[in-house]
Amino acid sequence: MSRLDKYLWAVRIFKTRSEAADACKGGRVKVNSTEAKPSREVKPGDLIDLRRVNVNYKYKVIQQLENRLSAKLVPEYIENITPQEELDKLNAPKESIFIYRQRGTGRPTKKERRDIDDLLDQYDPNDQQV
């Protein structure tokens, strides 16, 4: 059996094991739709959900392993089953996310941040209006 944090490090999803453990502790990693601690044991067939930046990655565990392996061998141990819609979020233009604020106005208030979040949630980059 292998620990979740060690597995995520071994299949090169994270550069260090401590980064993998911090992601688990921060609630950004789920195994079979349940938040998982770094010490959780992974087994073949488990589905791992990982939230990074604004993309939710999905992986399927194929085999267990104990040691870090080369990038060429990773597909034998884990399968990336992330939907294409999630991967398209990586290609969203950075300009569309940027919001201009005048210099000296300070950071947005909680209400302003919520309004900004609502505005960004409504924005669909594929919706072209003429």
DSSP file (Angstrom, degrees, kcal/mol; ACC not computed):
  #  RESIDUE AA STRUCTURE BP1 BP2  ACC     N-H-->O    O-->H-N    N-H-->O    O-->H-N    TCO  KAPPA ALPHA  PHI   PSI    X-CA   Y-CA   Z-CA
    1    1 A M              0   0    0      0, 0.0     2,-0.4     0, 0.0    42,-0.1   0.000 360.0 360.0 360.0 146.7    0.0    0.0    0.0
    2    2 A S  E     -A   42   0A   0     40,-0.8    40,-2.3     4,-0.0    64,-0.1  -0.963 360.0-113.4-127.1 145.7    1.2    3.5   -0.6
    3    3 A R  E  >  -A   41   0A   0     -2,-0.4     4,-2.4    38,-0.2    38,-0.2  -0.354  26.1-120.9 -70.4 151.8    0.3    6.8    1.0
    4    4 A L  H  > S+     0   0    0     36,-2.0     4,-2.7    34,-0.5     5,-0.2   0.928 111.4  48.1 -61.3 -48.2   -1.6    9.4   -1.0
    5    5 A D  H  > S+     0   0    0     33,-1.8     4,-1.6     1,-0.2    -1,-0.2   0.898 113.9  47.0 -63.1 -39.1    1.1   12.1   -0.6
    6    6 A K  H  > S+     0   0    0     32,-0.4     4,-2.6     2,-0.2    -1,-0.2   0.883 112.2  50.8 -68.6 -37.9    3.9    9.7   -1.6
    7    7 A Y  H  X S+     0   0    0     -4,-2.4     4,-2.2     2,-0.2    -2,-0.2   0.932 109.0  50.0 -65.4 -46.4    1.9    8.4   -4.6
    8    8 A L  H  <>S+     0   0    0     -4,-2.7     5,-2.3     1,-0.2     6,-1.2   0.860 115.2  44.8 -62.3 -35.0    1.2   12.0   -5.9
    9    9 A W  H ><5S+     0   0    0     -4,-1.6     3,-1.5    -5,-0.2    -1,-0.2   0.905 111.0  53.3 -71.6 -42.5    4.9   12.8   -5.6
   10   10 A A  H 3<5S+     0   0    0     -4,-2.6    59,-1.7     1,-0.3    -2,-0.2   0.828 108.5  48.5 -66.1 -33.1    6.0    9.5   -7.2
   11   11 A V  T 3<5S-     0   0    0     -4,-2.2    -1,-0.3    57,-0.1    -2,-0.2   0.239 117.6-113.9 -93.6  14.7    3.8    9.9  -10.3
   12   12 A R  T < 5S+     0   0    0     -3,-1.5    -3,-0.2     2,-0.2    -2,-0.1   0.755  79.6 126.8  65.8  30.8    5.2   13.5  -10.7
   13   13 A I  S   <S+     0   0    0     -5,-2.3     2,-0.3    -6,-0.2    -4,-0.2   0.823  81.2  31.4 -79.5 -34.1    2.0   15.4  -10.0
   14   14 A F  S    S-     0   0    0     -6,-1.2    -2,-0.2    -9,-0.1    -1,-0.2  -0.927  75.4-137.5-121.3 149.1    3.9   17.4   -7.3
   15   15 A K  S    S+     0   0    0     -2,-0.3     2,-0.3    -3,-0.1    -1,-0.1   0.844  89.5  26.8 -73.2 -34.0    7.6   18.3   -7.3
   16   16 A T  S  > S-     0   0    0      1,-0.1     4,-1.6    -4,-0.0     5,-0.1  -0.916  73.6-126.6-129.3 156.7    8.0   17.4   -3.6
   17   17 A R  H  > S+     0   0    0     -2,-0.3     4,-2.4     1,-0.2     5,-0.2   0.846 111.7  57.4 -68.2 -33.2    6.3   15.2   -1.2
   18   18 A S  H  > S+     0   0    0      2,-0.2     4,-2.5     1,-0.2    -1,-0.2   0.859 103.5  53.1 -67.6 -33.8    5.7   18.1    1.2
   19   19 A E  H  > S+     0   0    0      2,-0.2     4,-2.1     1,-0.2    -1,-0.2   0.911 110.1  48.6 -63.3 -41.6    3.8   20.0   -1.6
   20   20 A A  H  X S+     0   0    0     -4,-1.6     4,-1.9     2,-0.2    -2,-0.2   0.908 111.8  48.7 -64.1 -42.4    1.6   16.9   -2.0
   21   21 A A  H  X S+     0   0    0     -4,-2.4     4,-2.6     1,-0.2    -2,-0.2   0.901 110.3  51.2 -65.4 -41.0    1.0   16.7    1.7
   22   22 A D  H  X S+     0   0    0     -4,-2.5     4,-2.1     1,-0.2    -1,-0.2   0.882 108.1  52.4 -64.0 -38.0    0.1   20.4    1.9
   23   23 A A  H  <>S+     0   0    0     -4,-2.1     5,-2.3     2,-0.2     6,-0.6   0.899 111.3  47.1 -64.0 -39.9   -2.4   20.0   -0.9
   24   24 A C  H ><5S+     0   0    0     -4,-1.9     3,-1.4     1,-0.2     5,-0.3   0.929 112.9  48.1 -66.0 -45.3   -4.0   17.2    0.9
   25   25 A K  H 3<5S+     0   0    0     -4,-2.6    -2,-0.2     1,-0.3    -1,-0.2   0.832 108.2  56.5 -64.6 -31.7   -4.1   19.1    4.2
   26   26 A G  T 3<5S-     0   0    0     -4,-2.1    -1,-0.3    -5,-0.2    -2,-0.2   0.447 115.7-113.7 -81.0  -0.2   -5.5   22.1    2.4
   27   27 A G  T < 5S+     0   0    0     -3,-1.4    -3,-0.2     9,-0.2    -2,-0.1   0.668  83.3 120.7  79.5  16.2   -8.5   20.1    1.1
   28   28 A R      < +     0   0    0     -5,-2.3    23,-2.5    -6,-0.2     2,-0.4   0.483  62.2  67.5 -90.5  -2.7   -7.4   20.4   -2.6
   29   29 A V  E     -B   50   0B   0     -6,-0.6     7,-1.8    -5,-0.3     2,-0.4  -0.971  59.1-179.8-122.8 130.7   -7.2   16.6   -3.0
   30   30 A K  E     -BC  49  35B   0     19,-2.8    19,-2.9    -2,-0.4     2,-0.5  -0.970  14.2-155.6-125.8 144.3  -10.1   14.2   -2.9
   31   31 A V  E >  S-BC  48  34B   0      3,-2.8     3,-1.0    -2,-0.4    17,-0.2  -0.984  84.8 -12.4-119.2 121.7  -10.1   10.4   -3.3
   32   32 A N  T 3  S-     0   0    0     15,-3.3    -1,-0.2    -2,-0.5    16,-0.1   0.910 130.8 -54.9  52.3  46.6  -13.4    8.9   -4.5
   33   33 A S  T 3  S+     0   0    0     14,-0.3     2,-0.4     1,-0.2    -1,-0.2   0.648 117.6 110.0  64.9  20.4  -15.1   12.2   -3.9
   34   34 A T  E <  S-C   31   0B   0     -3,-1.0    -3,-2.8     0, 0.0    -1,-0.2  -0.990  77.7-108.8-125.5 131.5  -14.0   12.4   -0.2
   35   35 A E  E     -C   30   0B   0     -2,-0.4     2,-0.4    -5,-0.2    -5,-0.2  -0.322  43.1-150.7 -56.8 137.5  -11.4   14.8    1.1
   36   36 A A        -     0   0    0     -7,-1.8    -7,-0.2   -12,-0.1    -9,-0.2  -0.898  10.2-136.3-122.2 142.5   -8.3   12.8    1.9
   37   37 A K    >   -     0   0    0     -2,-0.4     3,-1.7     1,-0.1   -33,-0.3  -0.505  35.9-106.5 -84.0 160.7   -5.5   13.2    4.4
   38   38 A P  T 3  S+     0   0    0      0, 0.0   -33,-1.8     0, 0.0   -34,-0.5   0.788 118.4  57.8 -59.4 -27.0   -1.9   12.7    3.2
   39   39 A S  T 3  S+     0   0    0    -36,-0.2     2,-0.0   -35,-0.2   -18,-0.0   0.466  76.6 124.1 -85.6   0.2   -1.7    9.3    5.0
   40   40 A R    <   -     0   0    0     -3,-1.7   -36,-2.0   -37,-0.1     2,-0.4  -0.349  63.5-123.8 -62.1 137.2   -4.7    7.8    3.1
   41   41 A E  E     -A    3   0A   0    -38,-0.2     2,-0.3   -37,-0.1   -38,-0.2  -0.670  22.2-150.4 -83.6 135.0   -3.8    4.6    1.3
   42   42 A V  E     -A    2   0A   0    -40,-2.3   -40,-0.8    -2,-0.4     3,-0.0  -0.819  14.8-176.8-104.7 147.8   -4.5    4.5   -2.4
   43   43 A K    >   -     0   0    0     -2,-0.3     3,-2.0   -42,-0.1    18,-0.2  -0.937  40.5 -72.9-137.9 160.5   -5.3    1.4   -4.3
   44   44 A P  T 3  S+     0   0    0      0, 0.0    18,-0.2     0, 0.0     3,-0.1  -0.243 117.7  30.4 -55.7 137.5   -5.9    0.6   -8.0
   45   45 A G  T 3  S+     0   0    0     16,-3.0    17,-0.1     1,-0.4     2,-0.1   0.205  84.5 135.3  97.5 -14.5   -9.2    1.9   -9.3
   46   46 A D    <   -     0   0    0     -3,-2.0    15,-2.7    15,-0.1     2,-0.5  -0.381  49.5-137.8 -65.9 144.9   -9.3    4.9   -6.9
   47   47 A L  E     - D   0  60B   0     13,-0.2   -15,-3.3    -3,-0.1     2,-0.5  -0.931  15.2-159.0-106.1 125.4  -10.3    8.3   -8.5
   48   48 A I  E     -BD  31  59B   0     11,-2.9    11,-2.6    -2,-0.5     2,-0.5  -0.915   3.1-163.6-108.9 124.1   -8.2   11.3   -7.4
   49   49 A D  E     -BD  30  58B   0    -19,-2.9   -19,-2.8    -2,-0.5     2,-0.4  -0.922  10.7-175.2-104.8 129.7   -9.6   14.8   -7.8
   50   50 A L  E     -BD  29  57B   0      7,-2.7     7,-3.2    -2,-0.5     2,-0.6  -0.990  13.2-153.4-131.3 125.4   -7.1   17.6   -7.6
   51   51 A R  E     + D   0  56B   0    -23,-2.5     2,-0.4    -2,-0.4     5,-0.2  -0.878  20.9 169.0-102.4 120.1   -7.8   21.3   -7.6
   52   52 A R  E >   - D   0  55B   0      3,-2.7     3,-3.3    -2,-0.6     2,-0.3  -0.999  62.3 -40.9-131.6 133.6   -5.1   23.5   -8.9
   53   53 A V  T 3  S-     0   0    0     -2,-0.4    -2,-0.0     1,-0.3     3,-0.0  -0.327 124.7 -30.1  49.5-105.7   -5.5   27.2   -9.8
   54   54 A N  T 3  S+     0   0    0     -2,-0.3     2,-0.4    32,-0.1    -1,-0.3   0.122 119.8  93.2-124.0  21.1   -8.9   27.2  -11.5
   55   55 A V  E <   -D   52   0B   0     -3,-3.3    -3,-2.7    34,-0.0     2,-0.8  -0.945  60.5-148.5-119.6 135.0   -8.7   23.6  -13.0
   56   56 A N  E     -D   51   0B   0     -2,-0.4    -5,-0.2    -5,-0.2     2,-0.2  -0.886  20.9-160.6-101.8 106.5  -10.1   20.4  -11.4
   57   57 A Y  E     -D   50   0B   0     -7,-3.2    -7,-2.7    -2,-0.8     2,-0.4  -0.584   2.1-157.5 -85.8 148.2   -7.9   17.6  -12.5
   58   58 A K  E     +D   49   0B   0     -9,-0.2    23,-2.3    -2,-0.2    24,-0.5  -0.995  12.1 179.4-128.4 134.0   -9.1   13.9  -12.4
   59   59 A Y  E     -DE  48  80B   0    -11,-2.6   -11,-2.9    -2,-0.4     2,-0.5  -0.955  18.4-146.1-132.1 150.2   -6.9   10.9  -12.3
   60   60 A K  E     -DE  47  79B   0     19,-2.6    19,-2.5    -2,-0.3     2,-0.4  -0.977  21.3-129.5-117.7 128.4   -7.4    7.2  -12.1
   61   61 A V  E     + E   0  78B   0    -15,-2.7   -16,-3.0    -2,-0.5    17,-0.2  -0.624  29.2 172.7 -77.0 125.5   -5.0    5.0  -10.1
   62   62 A I        +     0   0    0     15,-2.6     2,-0.3    -2,-0.4    16,-0.2   0.838  65.2   0.9 -98.3 -47.7   -3.9    2.0  -12.3
   63   63 A Q  S    S-     0   0    0     14,-1.4    -1,-0.4   -20,-0.1     2,-0.2  -0.955  70.7-115.6-139.7 157.3   -1.1    0.5  -10.1
   64   64 A Q        +     0   0    0     -2,-0.3     2,-0.3    -3,-0.1   -21,-0.1  -0.559  33.5 178.3 -86.6 158.7    0.5    1.2   -6.7
   65   65 A L        -     0   0    0     -2,-0.2   -55,-0.1     1,-0.1   -54,-0.1  -0.981  26.5-159.5-155.6 162.1    4.1    2.2   -6.4
   66   66 A E  S    S+     0   0    0     -2,-0.3     2,-0.3     1,-0.1    -1,-0.1   0.702  73.0  54.2-114.0 -32.7    6.6    3.1   -3.7
   67   67 A N  S    S-     0   0    0      1,-0.1    -1,-0.1   -57,-0.0     2,-0.1  -0.751  87.9 -98.8-111.2 154.5    9.4    4.9   -5.4
   68   68 A R        -     0   0    0     -2,-0.3     2,-0.3    -3,-0.1   -57,-0.1  -0.404  45.9-159.9 -65.2 143.0    9.4    8.0   -7.7
   69   69 A L        -     0   0    0    -59,-1.7     5,-0.1     1,-0.1    -1,-0.0  -0.799  22.1 -84.3-127.4 168.6    9.7    7.0  -11.3
   70   70 A S    >>  -     0   0    0     -2,-0.3     3,-1.2     1,-0.1     4,-0.6  -0.281  40.1-112.9 -70.6 157.0   10.7    8.5  -14.6
   71   71 A A  G >4 S+     0   0    0      1,-0.3     3,-0.7     2,-0.2    -1,-0.1   0.795 114.3  62.9 -61.3 -29.4    8.2   10.6  -16.6
   72   72 A K  G 34 S+     0   0    0      1,-0.2    -1,-0.3     2,-0.1     4,-0.1   0.816 104.5  47.0 -65.6 -29.8    8.1    8.0  -19.3
   73   73 A L  G X4 S+     0   0    0     -3,-1.2     3,-1.6     1,-0.2     4,-0.4   0.542  84.4  93.7 -90.9  -7.6    6.7    5.3  -16.9
   74   74 A V  G XX S+     0   0    0     -3,-0.7     3,-2.2    -4,-0.6     4,-1.8   0.875  75.7  62.1 -56.5 -42.8    4.0    7.5  -15.4
   75   75 A P  G 34 S+     0   0    0      0, 0.0    -1,-0.3     0, 0.0    -2,-0.1   0.716  96.3  61.9 -60.2 -17.8    1.2    6.4  -17.8
   76   76 A E  G <4 S+     0   0    0     -3,-1.6    -2,-0.2     1,-0.1     3,-0.1   0.676 114.3  32.8 -77.0 -16.3    1.6    2.8  -16.5
   77   77 A Y  T <4 S+     0   0    0     -3,-2.2   -15,-2.6    -4,-0.4   -14,-1.4   0.675 124.6  24.2-114.3 -24.8    0.6    3.9  -13.0
   78   78 A I  E  <  -E   61   0B   0     -4,-1.8     2,-0.5   -17,-0.2    -1,-0.3  -0.999  59.9-150.1-147.4 144.3   -1.9    6.7  -13.3
   79   79 A E  E     -E   60   0B   0    -19,-2.5   -19,-2.6    -2,-0.3     2,-0.7  -0.961  16.0-136.1-118.6 129.3   -4.4    7.8  -16.0
   80   80 A N  E     +E   59   0B   0     -2,-0.5   -21,-0.2   -21,-0.2    -2,-0.0  -0.749  29.0 168.6 -84.1 113.9   -5.4   11.5  -16.5
   81   81 A I        +     0   0    0    -23,-2.3   -22,-0.2    -2,-0.7    -1,-0.1  -0.050  19.4 148.5-115.7  30.1   -9.2   11.5  -17.1
   82   82 A T        -     0   0    0    -24,-0.5   -25,-0.1     1,-0.1     5,-0.0  -0.470  53.2-112.0 -66.4 130.3   -9.6   15.3  -16.8
   83   83 A P    >>  -     0   0    0      0, 0.0     4,-1.5     0, 0.0     3,-0.7  -0.298  20.8-120.0 -62.4 149.5  -12.6   16.5  -18.9
   84   84 A Q  H 3> S+     0   0    0      1,-0.2     4,-2.0     2,-0.2     5,-0.2   0.817 110.9  63.5 -61.3 -32.2  -11.6   18.6  -21.9
   85   85 A E  H 3> S+     0   0    0      1,-0.2     4,-0.6     2,-0.2    -1,-0.2   0.882 103.8  48.1 -61.6 -37.1  -13.7   21.5  -20.6
   86   86 A E  H X4 S+     0   0    0     -3,-0.7     3,-0.9     1,-0.2     4,-0.4   0.903 110.4  50.4 -69.2 -40.8  -11.5   21.7  -17.5
   87   87 A L  H >< S+     0   0    0     -4,-1.5     3,-1.2     1,-0.2     4,-0.4   0.818 101.6  63.2 -67.2 -29.6   -8.3   21.6  -19.6
   88   88 A D  H >< S+     0   0    0     -4,-2.0     3,-1.0     1,-0.3     4,-0.3   0.759  88.4  70.5 -66.2 -23.3   -9.6   24.5  -21.8
   89   89 A K  G X< S+     0   0    0     -3,-0.9     3,-1.0    -4,-0.6    -1,-0.3   0.787  89.5  62.5 -63.7 -25.6   -9.6   26.7  -18.7
   90   90 A L  G <  S+     0   0    0     -3,-1.2    -1,-0.3    -4,-0.4    -2,-0.2   0.798 102.2  50.2 -67.8 -27.8   -5.8   26.7  -18.9
   91   91 A N  G <  S+     0   0    0     -3,-1.0    -1,-0.2    -4,-0.4    -2,-0.2   0.375  78.8 126.0 -93.7   3.7   -6.0   28.4  -22.4
   92   92 A A  S <  S-     0   0    0     -3,-1.0     5,-0.1    -4,-0.3     2,-0.1  -0.393  74.3-100.5 -62.5 136.4   -8.3   31.2  -21.3
   93   93 A P    >>  -     0   0    0      0, 0.0     3,-0.7     0, 0.0     4,-0.5  -0.355  22.1-139.5 -61.9 135.2   -6.8   34.5  -22.2
   94   94 A K  H >> S+     0   0    0      1,-0.2     4,-1.2     2,-0.2     3,-0.9   0.806  99.3  64.2 -65.3 -29.4   -5.2   36.2  -19.2
   95   95 A E  H 34 S+     0   0    0      1,-0.2    -1,-0.2     2,-0.2     3,-0.1   0.829  94.7  59.3 -64.9 -31.0   -6.5   39.6  -20.2
   96   96 A S  H <4 S+     0   0    0     -3,-0.7    -1,-0.2     1,-0.2    -2,-0.2   0.749 107.0  46.9 -70.9 -21.3  -10.1   38.4  -19.8
   97   97 A I  H << S+     0   0    0     -3,-0.9    -1,-0.2    -4,-0.5    -2,-0.2   0.728  91.0  98.2 -89.6 -24.1   -9.4   37.6  -16.1
   98   98 A F     <  -     0   0    0     -4,-1.2     2,-0.5    -3,-0.1    -3,-0.0  -0.429  55.7-163.3 -70.7 134.7   -7.7   40.9  -15.4
   99   99 A I        -     0   0    0     -2,-0.2     2,-0.3     2,-0.0    -3,-0.0  -0.983  16.5-130.6-120.3 128.0   -9.8   43.6  -13.7
  100  100 A Y        -     0   0    0     -2,-0.5     2,-0.4     0, 0.0    -2,-0.0  -0.604  25.7-180.0 -82.4 132.5   -8.6   47.2  -13.8
  101  101 A R        -     0   0    0     -2,-0.3     3,-0.1     0, 0.0     5,-0.1  -0.992  32.2-109.8-128.4 139.3   -8.6   49.2  -10.5
  102  102 A Q    >   -     0   0    0     -2,-0.4     3,-1.5     1,-0.1     4,-0.2  -0.353  42.9 -95.2 -68.1 147.5   -7.4   52.8  -10.2
  103  103 A R  T 3  S+     0   0    0      1,-0.2    -1,-0.1     2,-0.1     0, 0.0  -0.374 107.2  20.8 -64.0 134.2   -4.2   53.4   -8.4
  104  104 A G  T 3  S+     0   0    0     -2,-0.1    -1,-0.2    -3,-0.1     3,-0.1   0.448  85.8 111.6  90.6   0.2   -4.7   54.2   -4.7
  105  105 A T  S <  S-     0   0    0     -3,-1.5    -2,-0.1     1,-0.2    -3,-0.1   0.582  72.0-139.1 -83.7  -7.7   -8.2   52.8   -4.3
  106  106 A G        -     0   0    0     -4,-0.2    -1,-0.2    -5,-0.1     3,-0.1  -0.168  40.5 -34.5  80.0-177.3   -6.9   50.0   -2.0
  107  107 A R  S    S-     0   0    0      1,-0.1     2,-0.0    -3,-0.1     0, 0.0  -0.455  75.1 -93.8 -78.5 154.0   -7.9   46.4   -2.0
  108  108 A P        -     0   0    0      0, 0.0    -1,-0.1     0, 0.0    -2,-0.0  -0.309  39.0-116.6 -67.1 149.2  -11.5   45.6   -2.8
  109  109 A T     >  -     0   0    0      1,-0.1     4,-2.7    -3,-0.1     5,-0.2  -0.249  34.1 -98.1 -74.0 172.0  -14.0   45.2    0.1
  110  110 A K  H  > S+     0   0    0      1,-0.2     4,-2.2     2,-0.2     5,-0.2   0.905 126.4  49.0 -59.9 -42.2  -15.6   41.8    0.7
  111  111 A K  H  > S+     0   0    0      2,-0.2     4,-2.4     1,-0.2    -1,-0.2   0.917 111.1  49.7 -64.5 -43.3  -18.7   42.9   -1.2
  112  112 A E  H  > S+     0   0    0      1,-0.2     4,-2.5     2,-0.2    -2,-0.2   0.901 109.6  51.5 -63.2 -40.2  -16.7   44.2   -4.1
  113  113 A R  H  X S+     0   0    0     -4,-2.7     4,-2.6     2,-0.2    -1,-0.2   0.910 109.8  49.5 -62.7 -41.4  -14.8   40.9   -4.2
  114  114 A R  H  X S+     0   0    0     -4,-2.2     4,-2.5     2,-0.2    -2,-0.2   0.906 110.5  50.4 -64.1 -40.5  -18.0   38.9   -4.3
  115  115 A D  H  X S+     0   0    0     -4,-2.4     4,-2.2     2,-0.2    -2,-0.2   0.906 111.2  48.8 -62.7 -41.1  -19.3   41.1   -7.1
  116  116 A I  H  X S+     0   0    0     -4,-2.5     4,-2.5     2,-0.2    -2,-0.2   0.922 111.2  49.7 -63.9 -44.0  -16.1   40.5   -9.0
  117  117 A D  H  X S+     0   0    0     -4,-2.6     4,-2.1     1,-0.2    -2,-0.2   0.905 110.5  50.3 -61.5 -42.0  -16.4   36.8   -8.5
  118  118 A D  H  X S+     0   0    0     -4,-2.5     4,-1.4     2,-0.2    -1,-0.2   0.901 110.7  50.0 -62.7 -40.6  -20.0   36.8   -9.7
  119  119 A L  H  X S+     0   0    0     -4,-2.2     4,-1.0     1,-0.2    -2,-0.2   0.917 111.6  47.3 -64.1 -44.0  -19.0   38.7  -12.8
  120  120 A L  H  < S+     0   0    0     -4,-2.5     3,-0.2     1,-0.2    -1,-0.2   0.845 108.5  55.3 -68.2 -33.0  -16.2   36.3  -13.6
  121  121 A D  H  < S+     0   0    0     -4,-2.1    -1,-0.2     1,-0.2    -2,-0.2   0.826 107.9  49.8 -67.1 -30.9  -18.5   33.3  -13.0
  122  122 A Q  H  < S+     0   0    0     -4,-1.4     2,-0.3    -3,-0.2    -1,-0.2   0.729  89.6 100.1 -79.1 -22.2  -21.0   34.7  -15.6
  123  123 A Y     <  -     0   0    0     -4,-1.0     3,-0.1    -3,-0.2   -27,-0.0  -0.488  50.5-173.3 -72.1 127.0  -18.3   35.2  -18.2
  124  124 A D    >   -     0   0    0     -2,-0.3     3,-1.6     3,-0.1    -3,-0.0  -0.959  12.9-159.9-120.3 110.7  -18.1   32.6  -20.9
  125  125 A P  T 3  S+     0   0    0      0, 0.0    -1,-0.1     0, 0.0    -2,-0.0   0.720  91.5  57.8 -64.6 -20.0  -15.1   33.0  -23.2
  126  126 A N  T 3  S+     0   0    0     -3,-0.1     2,-0.9     2,-0.0    -3,-0.0   0.612  82.8  94.7 -84.0 -12.0  -16.8   30.8  -25.9
  127  127 A D    <   -     0   0    0     -3,-1.6     2,-0.6     2,-0.0    -3,-0.1  -0.716  60.5-169.1 -84.9 105.3  -19.8   33.1  -26.1
  128  128 A Q        -     0   0    0     -2,-0.9     2,-0.4     2,-0.0    -2,-0.0  -0.859   2.4-167.7-100.7 117.4  -19.1   35.5  -29.0
  129  129 A Q              0   0    0     -2,-0.6    -2,-0.0     1,-0.1     0, 0.0  -0.860 360.0 360.0-104.0 139.8  -21.5   38.4  -29.3
  130  130 A V              0   0    0     -2,-0.4    -1,-0.1     0, 0.0    -2,-0.0   0.397 360.0 360.0-106.6 360.0  -21.4   40.5  -32.4
